[in-house]
Amino acid sequence: MRKEKDKGLPTIQDIIRAQNLMDKAVVRKTPLLKSNTFSNIARTNIFLKFELFQRTGSFKVRGAYSKINSLTDDQCKSGVVAASAGNHAQGVAYAAQKREIKCNIVMPKNASPAKVAATRSFGANVILSGDTYEESWKTAYSMSRENGYSIIHAFDDPLVIAGQGTIGLELLEDLNDIDKIYLPLGGGGLASGVCIAIKAKRPNVKIIGVESNQFPAMKKSLEKGNLCHIEGGFSIADGISVKSPGELTFEICSKYLDDVVTIDDVSIVETMFMLMEREKIVVEPAGAASLAYVLSIGKIKNSQNIISILSGGNIDMYLLGQIVSKGLMQMGRLVKIFIQLPDKPGALKSIVDKIAELSVNIVQVEHDRLSSNVAAGSAGVYLSLELENEKHSRKLLDFLKQEKMVFKVVP
């Protein structure tokens, strides 16, 4: 992805310098807190790094500010350009606004309208071009060459990586004894920066990158020993849906990253739901990926201090509604069933009364007499039901079978 040769790998001194130059009015030091809920589930000590509390809702502002803060006066006059589907766009736009620099952001045509609006709210000129990040990047690169804009890469830039590495310094400041750090992995900017910062001070700390199982670009690249481009599938974790890591980030991760693992969307959805219900925070899919993997491991045998970086909280409200519904369904707490009943007075009341006796809450009722799958003289009824857990759900289904009801669970 990089078009120009970089002057070597960023160092711990670069990260310390980036931290010293951070304007606290632009970049916050985010909290690191132990989660009793998730510690009890994993039977170990789980600490959460709340990067979703950054001013733009994501860690990306760190790298963007680090890069923009390095520009000369002449470069500032020319302006900047970046390509991004969301979080990097907002980070660059916000950092540029603070320095009063003209900012151009190229986003894919299918970018979330909410993220486009948020980017424009920071004063950026948004250009919708291409169907993927890679296509948007090509447009941004061409604009940089044609107009003299300084390009702010989302991850494959030494100063951007140094900015992300300030997270690692904060982790070391807030927790003396760290065993493992799990973090979301897409292009590799966050992983690279944190690896350099942590390994320079505590080389024994294990750092594990978590990719979407639909976009294991870094994992495949590290396994083959060279950069790999993958086509990928579909994942709700768009923040880590990257088809190829950067040249610089690949080199750094090859040197420092201890492991790369993958996680699926189902686990991410369940983790997002639990974060909302138990911790009272909204985390975007990519931001929940690392914790989702930690929870998928099950009970951890040895007591350890494990950090999960929650990298962002920017999520489309329509997707958030789906997450709540799907989270409830995956945990057996929301079940939709179709029941076929005799089309006569009292038939529905009879079954509803029996269901109520099982302490099941009926959320929604829909009648259907006209569909082809409903026999003449019968009525189809869709019931959306709220239950305590999977055990409660199984009890309900067993009851319906005992009553010889004609029913099916609707996915």
Secondary structure, 3 states (H helix, E strand, C coil): CCCCCCCCCCCHHHHHHHHHHCCCCCCCCCCEEECHHHHHHHCCEEEEEEHHHCCCCECHHHHHHHHHCCCCHHHHHHCEEEECCCHHHHHHHHHHHHCCCCEEEEECCCCCHHHHHHHHHCCCEEEECCCCHHHHHHHHHHHHHHHCCEECCCCCCHHHHHHHHHHHHHHHHHCCCCCEEEEECCCCHHHHHHHHHHHHHCCCCEEEEEEECCCCHHHHHHHHCCCCCCCCCCCCCHHHCCCCCCHHHHHHHHHHCCEEEEECHHHHHHHHHHHHHHHCCCCCHHHHHHHHHHHHHCCCCCCCEEEEEECECCCCHHHHHHHHHHHHHHCCCEEEEEEEEECCCCHHHHHHHHHHHCCCEEEEEEEECCCCCCCCCEEEEEEEEECCCHHHHHHHHHHHHHCCCEEEEEC
